[in-house]
Amino acid sequence: MSWDYFTHARTLELLYHKLQSPVLARYQMTQIELDVLLFLANHPGLDTAKDIVEIRRLTKSHVSAAVEGLSRKGYLLRVRRPDNRKLIHLTLLPEAAPAVADGQANQRAFFQTLEQGLSPQERAQLDALLRRVTENVRQEYLRLERED
């Protein structure tokens, strides 16, 4: 293969975490706690732990622990709605706003770094290719899940 997917993915992950490390230190939180906050802020309407697990592909136990920690810190409120008492919805509280703003600023810096030197056409091509690769992976994963 002409390039090593795992090396590239890991390099991206390392840069993202390095950019977010000051936020983790400033607000005394874990990476997964910040990931949960940013997911909720960046995906209005997707407000359950199940949404986070399914879309971000994080483990249930890690998301559960992060939600518990964020609730204790006063960043999140867990709400059961009358129409479905089983499902818990997560609401960001105003106390989370500074951490979310700092995390989102670092996300913007991360994506600016990735797109540096790319033309708008190249960015569109890259986006289309990554979507296709992701869909290929998703389909194969689902096929393998059905075999289990």
C-alpha positions as CSV (number, residue, x, y, z in Angstrom):
1,M,0.0,0.0,0.0
2,S,1.3,3.4,-0.9
3,W,0.6,4.9,2.6
4,D,0.2,3.6,6.0
5,Y,-3.3,4.4,7.3
6,F,-2.5,3.5,10.9
7,T,0.6,5.8,11.0
8,H,-1.4,8.7,9.5
9,A,-4.4,8.2,11.8
10,R,-2.1,8.0,14.9
11,T,-0.2,11.1,13.9
12,L,-3.5,13.1,13.5
13,E,-4.6,11.8,16.9
14,L,-1.3,12.7,18.6
15,L,-1.5,16.3,17.2
16,Y,-5.2,16.7,18.3
17,H,-4.4,15.5,21.8
18,K,-1.3,17.7,22.0
19,L,-3.4,20.7,21.0
20,Q,-6.1,19.9,23.6
21,S,-3.7,19.1,26.5
22,P,-3.7,22.7,27.8
23,V,-7.5,22.6,28.1
24,L,-7.3,19.3,30.0
25,A,-4.9,20.8,32.4
26,R,-6.7,24.1,32.8
27,Y,-10.1,22.4,33.6
28,Q,-8.7,19.3,35.2
29,M,-10.5,16.9,33.0
30,T,-9.7,13.8,30.9
31,Q,-9.5,13.7,27.2
32,I,-12.7,11.6,27.0
33,E,-14.5,14.2,29.2
34,L,-13.5,16.9,26.8
35,D,-14.5,14.7,23.9
36,V,-18.0,14.3,25.4
37,L,-18.4,18.1,26.0
38,L,-17.3,18.9,22.5
39,F,-19.5,16.3,21.0
40,L,-22.5,17.7,22.7
41,A,-21.6,21.2,21.8
42,N,-20.9,20.4,18.2
43,H,-23.9,18.1,17.6
44,P,-27.1,19.7,18.7
45,G,-29.9,17.2,19.0
46,L,-27.5,14.3,19.6
47,D,-27.6,14.4,23.3
48,T,-27.4,10.9,24.7
49,A,-24.5,8.7,25.7
50,K,-25.8,6.2,23.1
51,D,-25.3,8.9,20.4
52,I,-21.8,9.6,21.6
53,V,-20.9,5.8,21.6
54,E,-22.4,5.2,18.2
55,I,-21.0,8.2,16.4
56,R,-17.6,8.7,18.1
57,R,-17.1,4.9,18.5
58,L,-16.1,5.3,22.1
59,T,-16.7,2.5,24.7
60,K,-19.9,2.7,26.8
61,S,-17.9,2.4,30.0
62,H,-15.6,5.3,29.1
63,V,-18.5,7.5,28.1
64,S,-20.4,6.6,31.3
65,A,-17.4,7.5,33.4
66,A,-16.9,10.8,31.6
67,V,-20.6,11.7,32.0
68,E,-20.4,10.9,35.7
69,G,-17.2,13.0,36.1
70,L,-18.7,15.9,34.1
71,S,-21.9,15.8,36.1
72,R,-19.9,16.0,39.4
73,K,-17.9,19.0,38.1
74,G,-21.2,20.8,37.3
75,Y,-20.7,20.8,33.5
76,L,-23.5,18.4,32.6
77,L,-27.1,17.7,33.6
78,R,-28.7,14.3,33.0
79,V,-32.4,14.6,32.2
80,R,-35.1,12.0,31.8
81,R,-38.0,13.2,29.7
82,P,-41.5,12.2,30.5
83,D,-42.1,10.6,27.1
84,N,-39.2,8.1,27.6
85,R,-38.1,7.6,31.2
86,K,-35.4,5.1,30.2
87,L,-33.4,7.4,27.9
88,I,-31.2,10.0,29.6
89,H,-30.5,13.2,27.7
90,L,-27.3,15.2,28.4
91,T,-27.5,19.0,28.7
92,L,-24.4,21.2,28.8
93,L,-24.6,23.6,31.7
94,P,-23.3,27.2,31.6
95,E,-20.3,26.2,33.7
96,A,-19.0,24.1,30.7
97,A,-18.9,27.1,28.3
98,P,-15.3,28.2,29.0
99,A,-13.9,24.6,28.5
100,V,-16.1,24.1,25.4
101,A,-14.9,27.4,23.9
102,D,-11.3,26.6,24.5
103,G,-11.7,23.1,23.2
104,Q,-13.5,24.3,20.1
105,A,-10.7,26.9,19.5
106,N,-8.2,24.1,19.5
107,Q,-10.4,22.0,17.1
108,R,-10.4,25.0,14.7
109,A,-6.6,25.2,15.0
110,F,-6.3,21.5,14.3
111,F,-8.3,21.7,11.2
112,Q,-6.5,24.8,10.0
113,T,-3.3,22.9,10.3
114,L,-4.7,19.9,8.4
115,E,-5.9,22.2,5.6
116,Q,-2.8,24.3,5.4
117,G,-1.6,24.7,1.8
118,L,-4.6,22.9,0.3
119,S,-6.8,24.6,-2.3
120,P,-10.6,24.6,-1.8
121,Q,-10.7,22.0,-4.6
122,E,-8.2,19.8,-2.8
123,R,-10.1,20.1,0.5
124,A,-13.3,19.1,-1.3
125,Q,-11.5,16.1,-2.9
126,L,-9.9,15.1,0.4
127,D,-13.3,15.3,2.1
128,A,-15.0,13.1,-0.6
129,L,-12.2,10.5,-0.4
130,L,-12.3,10.3,3.4
131,R,-16.1,10.0,3.3
132,R,-15.8,7.1,0.8
133,V,-13.1,5.4,2.8
134,T,-15.1,5.8,6.0
135,E,-18.2,4.4,4.4
136,N,-16.2,1.4,3.0
137,V,-14.9,0.7,6.6
138,R,-18.4,1.2,8.1
139,Q,-20.0,-1.3,5.6
140,E,-17.3,-3.9,6.2
141,Y,-17.6,-3.5,10.0
142,L,-21.4,-4.0,9.8
143,R,-20.9,-7.1,7.6
144,L,-18.4,-8.6,10.1
145,E,-20.8,-7.7,13.0
146,R,-23.6,-9.7,11.3
147,E,-21.3,-12.7,11.0
148,D,-20.5,-12.7,14.8
